[in-house]
Amino acid sequence: MIIIPGPASYDLGMKVAKLLGEKLVPVEFKYFPDGESYVRYTEDVDGEDVVIVQTTSPPQDTHLIQLLLLINAAKDLGARYITAVVPYLAYSRQDKKFRPGEAVSLKTVIRLIEAAGANKFVTVDVHNVEALKEFKIPFVDLSAMYVLGEYAKSCGFGGAFSLAPDEFASSRAKVVDDVLGGGYGWLKKERDRVTGEISVAKKVFDVQGRDVVVVDDIISTGGTMVAATKLLREQKARKIMVMCTHPLLIGGAKEKIIRAGADSIVGTDCVPSDVSIVSIAPVIAEYLRKGSRGA
């Protein structure tokens, strides 16, 4: 097995290779003056099982094109089997038509990954795993929730209440609660399809004087986490840790969440950021170590 760290996930790819004890093959990459991406394999991959680690966080289009170039180049160079490890899958939230006439962006991205030559697709906490059934190749959705829970526990949040921002994400909060053991619940959230504005229904939780972990797959503009944090502060929660797998943190989201009353924000290195404290490398490495081709 050869690990290829893409330009968007170089550090993560290095960690995965080190944990597995497998060969790391860096790629040469640059940008042309007009902004186009260039990638080149620096070593032969003919006949090899290749694992490409490349997230597609912002700038999504650039990182997605780099991923496709890496997959297709490996195929052209004779790689025997290509596993695309994409910790954050861009366009995954547009997995159906919410309004008439919309493009189903995720479906297009899936077709591109297949056409480039991937034999298997691996991601982490995709927004809706059912949408991955569009793939005609084997796919796997790993979870960061257990390692996030372990990190929270190491920070003194054992026994904390775990809160999901909506019922759809309640299964994530349950996994964190399996580690922390303080119970879990979820909010009722509604999003305006046109403006994207979030509204959260008032719910009462048994959090007075208690620590709380608020957990979700993605924090983008932070509207959901701001609303959840404010509600918890109103209900006299003691300490609030906001956690997610994919800390996009667009448009000052981090500052907004802290101002709303969160004590800390923690994400994983699925998306590199200044809050990406928890590494997903052990989860990816464990899967690759145990996984077999086509599984």
Long-range contacts (C-beta under 8 A, 24 or more apart in sequence): 1-48, 1-49, 1-50, 1-51, 1-288, 2-45, 2-48, 2-49, 2-50, 2-51, 3-51, 3-53, 4-41, 4-45, 4-50, 4-51, 4-52, 4-53, 4-70, 4-74, 5-53, 5-54, 6-52, 6-53, 6-54, 6-55, 6-63, 6-66, 6-67, 6-70, 7-39, 7-54, 7-63, 7-66, 8-54, 8-55, 8-56, 8-57, 8-63, 8-66, 8-272, 9-53, 9-54, 9-55, 9-87, 9-272, 11-269, 11-272, 12-53, 12-55, 12-87, 12-269, 12-270, 12-279, 12-280, 12-281, 12-284, 13-53, 15-269, 15-279, 15-281, 15-285, 16-51, 16-53, 16-85, 16-281, 16-284, 16-285, 16-288, 19-281, 19-282, 19-285, 20-285, 20-288, 20-289, 22-51, 27-70, 29-66, 35-62, 37-62, 37-65, 37-66, 37-69, 39-66, 39-69, 39-70, 39-73, 40-73, 41-73, 41-74, 41-77, 44-77, 45-74, 45-77, 45-78, 45-79, 46-77, 46-78, 46-79, 47-78, 47-79, 47-80, 48-79, 48-80, 49-79, 49-80, 49-81, 49-83, 49-293, 50-74, 50-79, 50-80, 50-81, 50-82, 50-83, 51-83, 51-85, 51-288, 52-82, 52-83, 52-84, 52-85, 53-85, 53-87, 53-284, 54-84, 54-85, 54-86, 55-86, 55-87, 55-88, 55-270, 55-271, 55-272, 56-86, 56-88, 56-89, 56-90, 57-88, 57-90, 57-246, 57-248, 57-270, 57-271, 57-272, 58-248, 58-250, 60-90, 60-91, 61-90, 63-90, 64-90, 64-109, 64-112, 67-113, 67-116, 68-112, 68-113, 68-116, 71-113, 71-116, 71-117, 71-118, 72-116, 72-117, 74-117, 75-116, 75-117, 81-119, 81-120, 81-293, 82-117, 82-118, 82-119, 82-120, 83-118, 83-119, 83-120, 83-121, 83-122, 83-288, 84-113, 84-118, 84-120, 84-121, 84-122, 85-122, 85-123, 85-284, 85-288, 86-113, 86-121, 86-122, 86-123, 87-123, 87-124, 87-246, 87-268, 87-269, 87-270, 87-271, 87-280, 87-284, 88-123, 88-124, 88-245, 88-246, 88-270, 88-271, 89-123, 89-126, 92-123, 92-126, 92-127, 92-128, 92-131, 93-127, 93-218, 95-127, 95-128, 95-131, 96-131, 98-193, 99-193, 99-194, 106-131, 106-134, 107-134, 110-134, 110-135, 119-293, 119-294, 120-293, 120-294, 122-284, 122-287, 124-245, 124-268, 124-270, 124-280, 124-283, 124-284, 125-172, 125-217, 125-245, 125-246, 125-270, 126-217, 127-217, 127-218, 138-294, 138-295, 140-287, 140-291, 142-280, 142-283, 142-284, 142-287, 143-172, 143-175, 143-283, 144-245, 144-268, 144-270, 144-278, 144-280, 144-283, 145-172, 145-175, 145-176, 145-215, 145-245, 146-175, 146-176, 146-178, 146-179, 146-283, 147-268, 147-278, 147-279, 147-280, 147-282, 147-283, 148-176, 148-215, 148-243, 148-245, 148-266, 148-268, 148-278, 149-175, 149-176, 149-177, 149-178, 149-179, 149-180, 149-213, 150-179, 151-243, 151-266, 151-277, 151-278, 152-176, 152-179, 152-180, 152-213, 152-241, 152-243, 152-266, 153-179, 153-180, 155-241, 155-264, 156-211, 157-211, 157-213, 157-239, 157-241, 158-182, 159-210, 159-211, 160-210, 160-211, 160-212, 160-213, 160-241, 161-185, 161-205, 161-206, 161-207, 161-210, 161-211, 161-212, 161-213, 161-237, 162-212, 162-213, 162-215, 163-187, 163-205, 163-212, 163-213, 163-214, 163-215, 163-228, 163-232, 164-214, 164-215, 164-216, 165-189, 165-200, 165-214, 165-216, 165-224, 165-225, 165-227, 165-228, 166-224, 169-215, 169-216, 169-217, 172-215, 172-216, 172-217, 173-215, 176-213, 176-215, 176-243, 180-213, 182-210, 182-211, 187-227, 187-228, 187-231, 189-224, 189-227, 196-221, 196-223, 197-223, 198-223, 198-224, 198-227, 199-227, 200-224, 200-227, 200-228, 200-231, 202-231, 203-231, 204-235, 205-232, 205-235, 207-232, 207-235, 207-236, 207-237, 208-235, 208-236, 208-237, 209-236, 209-237, 209-238, 210-237, 210-238, 211-237, 211-238, 211-239, 211-240, 211-241, 212-237, 212-238, 212-239, 212-240, 212-241, 213-240, 213-241, 213-242, 213-243, 214-240, 214-241, 214-242, 214-243, 214-262, 215-242, 215-243, 215-244, 216-243, 216-244, 217-244, 217-245, 217-246, 218-244, 218-245, 218-246, 218-248, 219-244, 219-246, 219-247, 219-248, 219-249, 219-253, 219-257, 219-265, 219-267, 220-248, 220-249, 220-250, 220-253, 221-250, 221-251, 221-253, 222-249, 222-250, 222-251, 222-252, 222-253, 222-254, 222-256, 222-257, 225-253, 225-257, 225-260, 225-262, 226-256, 226-257, 226-260, 229-257, 229-260, 229-261, 229-262, 230-260, 230-261, 232-261, 233-260, 233-261, 239-263, 241-265, 241-266, 242-266, 243-267, 244-268, 245-270, 245-280, 246-270, 246-271, 247-271, 247-273, 247-275, 247-276, 248-273, 249-273, 249-275
